[in-house]
């Protein structure tokens, strides 16, 4: 399950990642506005709110610089699901696959999907 983002939302997300990598903390809304040449802080807030709604970002209300970029790769969780699948009964596999789908996990990422799993 992939999250669809607009070009502006991708630009905001990329800016957040780059800023965080460079400075070690997330930018303020005003810094995002300036960095992306947006016209107002409210435009930034709208993009941030949409990214939070889509589950790409998390923020703590009332706290400055509280944005957290959520990792959609979920490598540890995928590894646990794969490990569980190896010893699961057929019924347990159905449950695990359904749970992975609900969580949006791609259990085939990084594997040869045509490989024999038996």
N, C-alpha and C positions, 0 to 999 in steps of 0.2 A: 504494500500500500504506500504509494508515494504521495507526498504532500505537494499540491500545486501552488506555486508562488508566482506572483506577478514580477515583472522586471524590477520595479521599484522595491518590492519586498526582498528580492534577491540582492539588490544593491545595498539595502540597509543591513542585511545579514552578513554580506561580504565585508562591509565597512566595520561592523562590530567585531568580526573575527580578526581582521587585519589590525584594528586598533588594539584589541586585547593581546594579540601576539606581540605587537610592538611595545606596548606600554605596561602590560600586566594587569590592566583593569579596563572595565568597559567605559565607553564615552558617555558624557551627559547628552541629553536630548539636544541641547544647543550645539554641542560639538558635532553631533550627527548632522544637524541642519546645515552647519557651516561646511562640513566635510563633503556633503553630497549636494551642495548648492540648492537646498530646498528653501522654500519661501517663508516657512513659519515652523515654530516648535510644535504647533498643533498638527501640522502635516506629519511630523516625525511621530508624535504620539499616536496618530491614527495608524500609521504603518506598524508601529510597535504593538499596539493593541491587536491588530489583525494577525501578526506573527504569534502573539501569545495565544489567541483564539485557535490558531491552526496547530498549536502545540510545538512550535519551533523554538520559542523563547519562553522563559519563565521570569516573572518579576515579582518583587515583594512590594506591595503597595506602601507608600509613605516613606520609602527608603531611597536615597540617591544612589545611582549607579548599581542598582540591584538586579540588572538583567543577567540571566544565565542562558547561554546557548545550549539547547538540548541536543544530545548526540543521537542521531537516528540510526547509527550503525549497530548499536547495542551488541557489540562483539561478545561480551561476557554472557549476556542472556542467550544469544544465539548458540554459543558453545554449550551452555547448560541444556538447552532444548535438544541439540544434536546428541549430546551424551545420553540424555534420557531416552531418545528415540532408539538408540542402539540396543537397549535392554528391555524396551517396552513391549507389551503384548499388542496385538492388533487393535484391540479396543483402546488401550492407553495411547497408542499412536494416533488414533482418530482424535482423541481428546487433546493431545499435545499439538497436533496440526491445527485444530480449530482455535486453540488458545493463541498459537503463533500468528494465525491470520487476524484474530481480533486485535492483537498487539501491534500488527503491522510488521512483523519480523519476516525477513527473507531468509529462510533456512537453507536456500540453495546458493546464497551469495558466497562467492569465493570457492565454489565447488564445481565439479563437472556434473551438470544436471543429467547427462546421459549415462553416467557411470552406474553400474549395477550395484544396488544397495543391499543385496542379499548375500 
